[in-house]
Amino acid sequence: MNLFPIGRFSRMTRLSVKALRLYDENGLLPPAHVDPSSGYRYYDFGQANRA
């Protein structure tokens, strides 16, 4: 699985980090993985089409 940190995914999809966090909160585009210790969000390449 190829995971991208939220900042890189933001640049790939041209969505702001703030928008991605909002989409996660509303269940529209949850991250593929959330680091349990830091809470940092990671997205899968396949999610770019949905974004």
PDB file of N, CA, C, O and CB in Angstrom:
ATOM      1  N   MET A   1       0.846  -1.177   0.000  1.00  0.00           N
ATOM      2  CA  MET A   1       0.000   0.000   0.000  1.00  0.00           C
ATOM      3  C   MET A   1       0.892   1.241   0.000  1.00  0.00           C
ATOM      4  O   MET A   1       1.817   1.351   0.805  1.00  0.00           O
ATOM      5  CB  MET A   1      -0.963  -0.002   1.223  1.00  0.00           C
ATOM      6  N   ASN A   2       0.610   2.152  -0.891  1.00  0.00           N
ATOM      7  CA  ASN A   2       1.395   3.370  -1.028  1.00  0.00           C
ATOM      8  C   ASN A   2       0.639   4.521  -0.360  1.00  0.00           C
ATOM      9  O   ASN A   2      -0.352   5.014  -0.897  1.00  0.00           O
ATOM     10  CB  ASN A   2       1.682   3.684  -2.530  1.00  0.00           C
ATOM     11  N   LEU A   3       1.109   4.941   0.803  1.00  0.00           N
ATOM     12  CA  LEU A   3       0.423   5.980   1.565  1.00  0.00           C
ATOM     13  C   LEU A   3       1.146   7.316   1.466  1.00  0.00           C
ATOM     14  O   LEU A   3       2.375   7.381   1.436  1.00  0.00           O
ATOM     15  CB  LEU A   3       0.296   5.567   3.023  1.00  0.00           C
ATOM     16  N   PHE A   4       0.350   8.378   1.415  1.00  0.00           N
ATOM     17  CA  PHE A   4       0.883   9.728   1.320  1.00  0.00           C
ATOM     18  C   PHE A   4       0.428  10.532   2.533  1.00  0.00           C
ATOM     19  O   PHE A   4      -0.731  10.433   2.935  1.00  0.00           O
ATOM     20  CB  PHE A   4       0.432  10.412   0.004  1.00  0.00           C
ATOM     21  N   PRO A   5       1.315  11.323   3.121  1.00  0.00           N
ATOM     22  CA  PRO A   5       0.885  12.202   4.209  1.00  0.00           C
ATOM     23  C   PRO A   5      -0.105  13.237   3.695  1.00  0.00           C
ATOM     24  O   PRO A   5      -0.152  13.522   2.498  1.00  0.00           O
ATOM     25  CB  PRO A   5       2.096  12.899   4.858  1.00  0.00           C
ATOM     26  N   ILE A   6      -0.879  13.784   4.588  1.00  0.00           N
ATOM     27  CA  ILE A   6      -1.964  14.691   4.212  1.00  0.00           C
ATOM     28  C   ILE A   6      -1.475  15.885   3.384  1.00  0.00           C
ATOM     29  O   ILE A   6      -2.172  16.324   2.470  1.00  0.00           O
ATOM     30  CB  ILE A   6      -2.670  15.191   5.459  1.00  0.00           C
ATOM     31  N   GLY A   7      -0.291  16.412   3.691  1.00  0.00           N
ATOM     32  CA  GLY A   7       0.227  17.562   2.941  1.00  0.00           C
ATOM     33  C   GLY A   7       0.505  17.224   1.489  1.00  0.00           C
ATOM     34  O   GLY A   7       0.159  17.987   0.587  1.00  0.00           O
ATOM     35  N   ARG A   8       1.125  16.093   1.270  1.00  0.00           N
ATOM     36  CA  ARG A   8       1.423  15.677  -0.107  1.00  0.00           C
ATOM     37  C   ARG A   8       0.148  15.327  -0.867  1.00  0.00           C
ATOM     38  O   ARG A   8       0.000  15.660  -2.042  1.00  0.00           O
ATOM     39  CB  ARG A   8       2.379  14.476  -0.109  1.00  0.00           C
ATOM     40  N   PHE A   9      -0.770  14.648  -0.177  1.00  0.00           N
ATOM     41  CA  PHE A   9      -2.048  14.307  -0.806  1.00  0.00           C
ATOM     42  C   PHE A   9      -2.812  15.574  -1.159  1.00  0.00           C
ATOM     43  O   PHE A   9      -3.480  15.634  -2.191  1.00  0.00           O
ATOM     44  CB  PHE A   9      -2.896  13.411   0.123  1.00  0.00           C
ATOM     45  N   SER A  10      -2.713  16.581  -0.309  1.00  0.00           N
ATOM     46  CA  SER A  10      -3.350  17.867  -0.563  1.00  0.00           C
ATOM     47  C   SER A  10      -2.827  18.492  -1.855  1.00  0.00           C
ATOM     48  O   SER A  10      -3.607  18.979  -2.673  1.00  0.00           O
ATOM     49  CB  SER A  10      -3.118  18.816   0.616  1.00  0.00           C
ATOM     50  N   ARG A  11      -1.526  18.476  -2.033  1.00  0.00           N
ATOM     51  CA  ARG A  11      -0.938  19.036  -3.255  1.00  0.00           C
ATOM     52  C   ARG A  11      -1.315  18.213  -4.483  1.00  0.00           C
ATOM     53  O   ARG A  11      -1.549  18.769  -5.556  1.00  0.00           O
ATOM     54  CB  ARG A  11       0.588  19.111  -3.127  1.00  0.00           C
ATOM     55  N   MET A  12      -1.375  16.884  -4.331  1.00  0.00           N
ATOM     56  CA  MET A  12      -1.738  16.010  -5.450  1.00  0.00           C
ATOM     57  C   MET A  12      -3.157  16.269  -5.936  1.00  0.00           C
ATOM     58  O   MET A  12      -3.423  16.263  -7.138  1.00  0.00           O
ATOM     59  CB  MET A  12      -1.593  14.550  -5.046  1.00  0.00           C
ATOM     60  N   THR A  13      -4.065  16.497  -4.993  1.00  0.00           N
ATOM     61  CA  THR A  13      -5.479  16.620  -5.332  1.00  0.00           C
ATOM     62  C   THR A  13      -5.945  18.063  -5.459  1.00  0.00           C
ATOM     63  O   THR A  13      -7.071  18.330  -5.877  1.00  0.00           O
ATOM     64  CB  THR A  13      -6.308  15.921  -4.300  1.00  0.00           C
ATOM     65  N   ARG A  14      -5.058  18.999  -5.090  1.00  0.00           N
ATOM     66  CA  ARG A  14      -5.384  20.428  -5.092  1.00  0.00           C
ATOM     67  C   ARG A  14      -6.529  20.770  -4.144  1.00  0.00           C
ATOM     68  O   ARG A  14      -7.286  21.714  -4.366  1.00  0.00           O
ATOM     69  CB  ARG A  14      -5.741  20.874  -6.495  1.00  0.00           C
ATOM     70  N   LEU A  15      -6.632  19.975  -3.082  1.00  0.00           N
ATOM     71  CA  LEU A  15      -7.567  20.259  -1.998  1.00  0.00           C
ATOM     72  C   LEU A  15      -6.738  20.736  -0.816  1.00  0.00           C
ATOM     73  O   LEU A  15      -5.646  20.218  -0.579  1.00  0.00           O
ATOM     74  CB  LEU A  15      -8.441  18.994  -1.624  1.00  0.00           C
ATOM     75  N   SER A  16      -7.231  21.698  -0.085  1.00  0.00           N
ATOM     76  CA  SER A  16      -6.481  22.188   1.067  1.00  0.00           C
ATOM     77  C   SER A  16      -6.494  21.140   2.181  1.00  0.00           C
ATOM     78  O   SER A  16      -7.375  20.283   2.242  1.00  0.00           O
ATOM     79  CB  SER A  16      -7.070  23.529   1.574  1.00  0.00           C
ATOM     80  N   VAL A  17      -5.503  21.234   3.048  1.00  0.00           N
ATOM     81  CA  VAL A  17      -5.436  20.345   4.206  1.00  0.00           C
ATOM     82  C   VAL A  17      -6.685  20.549   5.061  1.00  0.00           C
ATOM     83  O   VAL A  17      -7.245  19.593   5.597  1.00  0.00           O
ATOM     84  CB  VAL A  17      -4.142  20.606   5.041  1.00  0.00           C
ATOM     85  N   LYS A  18      -7.107  21.792   5.179  1.00  0.00           N
ATOM     86  CA  LYS A  18      -8.307  22.103   5.953  1.00  0.00           C
ATOM     87  C   LYS A  18      -9.535  21.401   5.364  1.00  0.00           C
ATOM     88  O   LYS A  18     -10.363  20.872   6.105  1.00  0.00           O
ATOM     89  CB  LYS A  18      -8.535  23.625   5.997  1.00  0.00           C
ATOM     90  N   ALA A  19      -9.651  21.397   4.037  1.00  0.00           N
ATOM     91  CA  ALA A  19     -10.779  20.722   3.380  1.00  0.00           C
ATOM     92  C   ALA A  19     -10.714  19.219   3.620  1.00  0.00           C
ATOM     93  O   ALA A  19     -11.739  18.589   3.882  1.00  0.00           O
ATOM     94  CB  ALA A  19     -10.784  21.017   1.863  1.00  0.00           C
ATOM     95  N   LEU A  20      -9.517  18.637   3.533  1.00  0.00           N
ATOM     96  CA  LEU A  20      -9.386  17.198   3.759  1.00  0.00           C
ATOM     97  C   LEU A  20      -9.772  16.823   5.187  1.00  0.00           C
ATOM     98  O   LEU A  20     -10.397  15.786   5.412  1.00  0.00           O
ATOM     99  CB  LEU A  20      -7.954  16.743   3.467  1.00  0.00           C
ATOM    100  N   ARG A  21      -9.405  17.658   6.143  1.00  0.00           N
ATOM    101  CA  ARG A  21      -9.796  17.394   7.535  1.00  0.00           C
ATOM    102  C   ARG A  21     -11.309  17.487   7.701  1.00  0.00           C
ATOM    103  O   ARG A  21     -11.910  16.681   8.411  1.00  0.00           O
ATOM    104  CB  ARG A  21      -9.100  18.384   8.491  1.00  0.00           C
ATOM    105  N   LEU A  22     -11.922  18.472   7.046  1.00  0.00           N
ATOM    106  CA  LEU A  22     -13.372  18.622   7.103  1.00  0.00           C
ATOM    107  C   LEU A  22     -14.062  17.416   6.465  1.00  0.00           C
ATOM    108  O   LEU A  22     -15.032  16.894   7.015  1.00  0.00           O
ATOM    109  CB  LEU A  22     -13.807  19.922   6.400  1.00  0.00           C
ATOM    110  N   TYR A  23     -13.569  16.975   5.315  1.00  0.00           N
ATOM    111  CA  TYR A  23     -14.143  15.810   4.638  1.00  0.00           C
ATOM    112  C   TYR A  23     -14.023  14.565   5.515  1.00  0.00           C
ATOM    113  O   TYR A  23     -14.922  13.723   5.524  1.00  0.00           O
ATOM    114  CB  TYR A  23     -13.447  15.575   3.280  1.00  0.00           C
ATOM    115  N   ASP A  24     -12.919  14.444   6.250  1.00  0.00           N
ATOM    116  CA  ASP A  24     -12.748  13.320   7.170  1.00  0.00           C
ATOM    117  C   ASP A  24     -13.774  13.408   8.301  1.00  0.00           C
ATOM    118  O   ASP A  24     -14.421  12.412   8.626  1.00  0.00           O
ATOM    119  CB  ASP A  24     -11.309  13.297   7.745  1.00  0.00           C
ATOM    120  N   GLU A  25     -13.924  14.572   8.891  1.00  0.00           N
ATOM    121  CA  GLU A  25     -14.877  14.755   9.996  1.00  0.00           C
ATOM    122  C   GLU A  25     -16.307  14.424   9.579  1.00  0.00           C
ATOM    123  O   GLU A  25     -17.090  13.905  10.374  1.00  0.00           O
ATOM    124  CB  GLU A  25     -14.815  16.190  10.513  1.00  0.00           C
ATOM    125  N   ASN A  26     -16.639  14.729   8.323  1.00  0.00           N
ATOM    126  CA  ASN A  26     -17.993  14.484   7.822  1.00  0.00           C
ATOM    127  C   ASN A  26     -18.157  13.111   7.169  1.00  0.00           C
ATOM    128  O   ASN A  26     -19.233  12.795   6.662  1.00  0.00           O
ATOM    129  CB  ASN A  26     -18.366  15.554   6.832  1.00  0.00           C
ATOM    130  N   GLY A  27     -17.104  12.297   7.174  1.00  0.00           N
ATOM    131  CA  GLY A  27     -17.184  10.954   6.621  1.00  0.00           C
ATOM    132  C   GLY A  27     -17.153  10.879   5.112  1.00  0.00           C
ATOM    133  O   GLY A  27     -17.433   9.824   4.543  1.00  0.00           O
ATOM    134  N   LEU A  28     -16.817  11.981   4.446  1.00  0.00           N
ATOM    135  CA  LEU A  28     -16.805  11.995   2.982  1.00  0.00           C
ATOM    136  C   LEU A  28     -15.546  11.370   2.391  1.00  0.00           C
ATOM    137  O   LEU A  28     -15.608  10.673   1.379  1.00  0.00           O
ATOM    138  CB  LEU A  28     -16.940  13.410   2.485  1.00  0.00           C
ATOM    139  N   LEU A  29     -14.411  11.621   3.023  1.00  0.00           N
ATOM    140  CA  LEU A  29     -13.143  11.098   2.528  1.00  0.00           C
ATOM    141  C   LEU A  29     -12.224  10.791   3.712  1.00  0.00           C
ATOM    142  O   LEU A  29     -11.282  11.534   3.985  1.00  0.00           O
ATOM    143  CB  LEU A  29     -12.469  12.108   1.553  1.00  0.00           C
ATOM    144  N   PRO A  30     -12.506   9.697   4.407  1.00  0.00           N
ATOM    145  CA  PRO A  30     -11.653   9.353   5.539  1.00  0.00           C
ATOM    146  C   PRO A  30     -10.279   8.884   5.061  1.00  0.00           C
ATOM    147  O   PRO A  30     -10.174   8.276   3.996  1.00  0.00           O
ATOM    148  CB  PRO A  30     -12.316   8.267   6.397  1.00  0.00           C
ATOM    149  N   PRO A  31      -9.231   9.157   5.831  1.00  0.00           N
ATOM    150  CA  PRO A  31      -7.901   8.710   5.440  1.00  0.00           C
ATOM    151  C   PRO A  31      -7.795   7.187   5.471  1.00  0.00           C
ATOM    152  O   PRO A  31      -8.541   6.514   6.182  1.00  0.00           O
ATOM    153  CB  PRO A  31      -6.848   9.329   6.353  1.00  0.00           C
ATOM    154  N   ALA A  32      -6.864   6.661   4.696  1.00  0.00           N
ATOM    155  CA  ALA A  32      -6.646   5.219   4.656  1.00  0.00           C
ATOM    156  C   ALA A  32      -6.037   4.721   5.965  1.00  0.00           C
ATOM    157  O   ALA A  32      -6.263   3.582   6.374  1.00  0.00           O
ATOM    158  CB  ALA A  32      -5.739   4.849   3.475  1.00  0.00           C
ATOM    159  N   HIS A  33      -5.267   5.586   6.614  1.00  0.00           N
ATOM    160  CA  HIS A  33      -4.612   5.206   7.871  1.00  0.00           C
ATOM    161  C   HIS A  33      -4.425   6.453   8.724  1.00  0.00           C
ATOM    162  O   HIS A  33      -4.090   7.523   8.218  1.00  0.00           O
ATOM    163  CB  HIS A  33      -3.238   4.505   7.607  1.00  0.00           C
ATOM    164  N   VAL A  34      -4.646   6.298  10.025  1.00  0.00           N
ATOM    165  CA  VAL A  34      -4.371   7.367  10.984  1.00  0.00           C
ATOM    166  C   VAL A  34      -3.382   6.809  11.996  1.00  0.00           C
ATOM    167  O   VAL A  34      -3.643   5.784  12.624  1.00  0.00           O
ATOM    168  CB  VAL A  34      -5.691   7.884  11.686  1.00  0.00           C
ATOM    169  N   ASP A  35      -2.255   7.478  12.154  1.00  0.00           N
ATOM    170  CA  ASP A  35      -1.245   7.052  13.119  1.00  0.00           C
ATOM    171  C   ASP A  35      -1.836   7.184  14.524  1.00  0.00           C
ATOM    172  O   ASP A  35      -2.222   8.281  14.925  1.00  0.00           O
ATOM    173  CB  ASP A  35       0.070   7.898  12.976  1.00  0.00           C
ATOM    174  N   PRO A  36      -1.912   6.083  15.277  1.00  0.00           N
ATOM    175  CA  PRO A  36      -2.547   6.144  16.591  1.00  0.00           C
ATOM    176  C   PRO A  36      -1.803   7.014  17.607  1.00  0.00           C
ATOM    177  O   PRO A  36      -2.424   7.565  18.516  1.00  0.00           O
ATOM    178  CB  PRO A  36      -2.680   4.761  17.137  1.00  0.00           C
ATOM    179  N   SER A  37      -0.508   7.141  17.468  1.00  0.00           N
ATOM    180  CA  SER A  37       0.241   7.929  18.452  1.00  0.00           C
ATOM    181  C   SER A  37       0.217   9.426  18.140  1.00  0.00           C
ATOM    182  O   SER A  37       0.197  10.244  19.060  1.00  0.00           O
ATOM    183  CB  SER A  37       1.680   7.444  18.515  1.00  0.00           C
ATOM    184  N   SER A  38       0.217   9.792  16.868  1.00  0.00           N
ATOM    185  CA  SER A  38       0.275  11.214  16.518  1.00  0.00           C
ATOM    186  C   SER A  38      -1.044  11.760  15.965  1.00  0.00           C
ATOM    187  O   SER A  38      -1.266  12.971  15.977  1.00  0.00           O
ATOM    188  CB  SER A  38       1.369  11.439  15.505  1.00  0.00           C
ATOM    189  N   GLY A  39      -1.918  10.877  15.483  1.00  0.00           N
ATOM    190  CA  GLY A  39      -3.160  11.316  14.860  1.00  0.00           C
ATOM    191  C   GLY A  39      -2.971  11.797  13.428  1.00  0.00           C
ATOM    192  O   GLY A  39      -3.907  12.310  12.814  1.00  0.00           O
ATOM    193  N   TYR A  40      -1.757  11.631  12.893  1.00  0.00           N
ATOM    194  CA  TYR A  40      -1.463  12.097  11.547  1.00  0.00           C
ATOM    195  C   TYR A  40      -2.199  11.243  10.519  1.00  0.00           C
ATOM    196  O   TYR A  40      -2.252  10.019  10.638  1.00  0.00           O
ATOM    197  CB  TYR A  40       0.050  12.070  11.285  1.00  0.00           C
ATOM    198  N   ARG A  41      -2.757  11.892   9.523  1.00  0.00           N
ATOM    199  CA  ARG A  41      -3.558  11.213   8.504  1.00  0.00           C
ATOM    200  C   ARG A  41      -2.709  10.853   7.284  1.00  0.00           C
ATOM    201  O   ARG A  41      -1.854  11.629   6.858  1.00  0.00           O
ATOM    202  CB  ARG A  41      -4.741  12.094   8.080  1.00  0.00           C
ATOM    203  N   TYR A  42      -2.959   9.668   6.733  1.00  0.00           N
ATOM    204  CA  TYR A  42      -2.297   9.199   5.514  1.00  0.00           C
ATOM    205  C   TYR A  42      -3.361   8.737   4.535  1.00  0.00           C
ATOM    206  O   TYR A  42      -4.340   8.093   4.913  1.00  0.00           O
ATOM    207  CB  TYR A  42      -1.285   8.049   5.821  1.00  0.00           C
ATOM    208  N   TYR A  43      -3.153   9.074   3.280  1.00  0.00           N
ATOM    209  CA  TYR A  43      -4.108   8.734   2.233  1.00  0.00           C
ATOM    210  C   TYR A  43      -3.467   7.808   1.207  1.00  0.00           C
ATOM    211  O   TYR A  43      -2.260   7.857   0.970  1.00  0.00           O
ATOM    212  CB  TYR A  43      -4.635  10.003   1.551  1.00  0.00           C
ATOM    213  N   ASP A  44      -4.291   6.972   0.611  1.00  0.00           N
ATOM    214  CA  ASP A  44      -3.863   6.029  -0.410  1.00  0.00           C
ATOM    215  C   ASP A  44      -3.992   6.697  -1.784  1.00  0.00           C
ATOM    216  O   ASP A  44      -4.869   7.535  -1.992  1.00  0.00           O
ATOM    217  CB  ASP A  44      -4.703   4.713  -0.342  1.00  0.00           C
ATOM    218  N   PHE A  45      -3.127   6.324  -2.705  1.00  0.00           N
ATOM    219  CA  PHE A  45      -3.157   6.901  -4.060  1.00  0.00           C
ATOM    220  C   PHE A  45      -4.533   6.729  -4.707  1.00  0.00           C
ATOM    221  O   PHE A  45      -5.001   7.622  -5.413  1.00  0.00           O
ATOM    222  CB  PHE A  45      -2.077   6.246  -4.945  1.00  0.00           C
ATOM    223  N   GLY A  46      -5.172   5.601  -4.472  1.00  0.00           N
ATOM    224  CA  GLY A  46      -6.491   5.325  -5.060  1.00  0.00           C
ATOM    225  C   GLY A  46      -7.562   6.307  -4.618  1.00  0.00           C
ATOM    226  O   GLY A  46      -8.577   6.457  -5.299  1.00  0.00           O
ATOM    227  N   GLN A  47      -7.358   6.971  -3.503  1.00  0.00           N
ATOM    228  CA  GLN A  47      -8.337   7.934  -3.008  1.00  0.00           C
ATOM    229  C   GLN A  47      -8.291   9.258  -3.789  1.00  0.00           C
ATOM    230  O   GLN A  47      -9.199  10.079  -3.665  1.00  0.00           O
ATOM    231  CB  GLN A  47      -8.097   8.197  -1.523  1.00  0.00           C
ATOM    232  N   ALA A  48      -7.273   9.459  -4.565  1.00  0.00           N
ATOM    233  CA  ALA A  48      -7.136  10.711  -5.319  1.00  0.00           C
ATOM    234  C   ALA A  48      -8.282  10.880  -6.311  1.00  0.00           C
ATOM    235  O   ALA A  48      -8.760  11.997  -6.511  1.00  0.00           O
ATOM    236  CB  ALA A  48      -5.790  10.748  -6.060  1.00  0.00           C
ATOM    237  N   ASN A  49      -8.727   9.805  -6.929  1.00  0.00           N
ATOM    238  CA  ASN A  49      -9.850   9.902  -7.871  1.00  0.00           C
ATOM    239  C   ASN A  49     -11.123  10.352  -7.169  1.00  0.00           C
ATOM    240  O   ASN A  49     -11.884  11.161  -7.700  1.00  0.00           O
ATOM    241  CB  ASN A  49     -10.087   8.557  -8.563  1.00  0.00           C
ATOM    242  N   ARG A  50     -11.343   9.832  -5.996  1.00  0.00           N
ATOM    243  CA  ARG A  50     -12.533  10.204  -5.224  1.00  0.00           C
ATOM    244  C   ARG A  50     -12.467  11.661  -4.781  1.00  0.00           C
ATOM    245  O   ARG A  50     -13.481  12.357  -4.734  1.00  0.00           O
ATOM    246  CB  ARG A  50     -12.686   9.290  -4.000  1.00  0.00           C
ATOM    247  N   ALA A  51     -11.248  12.111  -4.455  1.00  0.00           N
ATOM    248  CA  ALA A  51     -11.060  13.500  -3.995  1.00  0.00           C
ATOM    249  C   ALA A  51     -11.392  14.440  -5.129  1.00  0.00           C
ATOM    250  O   ALA A  51     -11.305  15.658  -4.967  1.00  0.00           O
ATOM    251  CB  ALA A  51      -9.603  13.744  -3.493  1.00  0.00           C
TER     252      ALA A  51
END
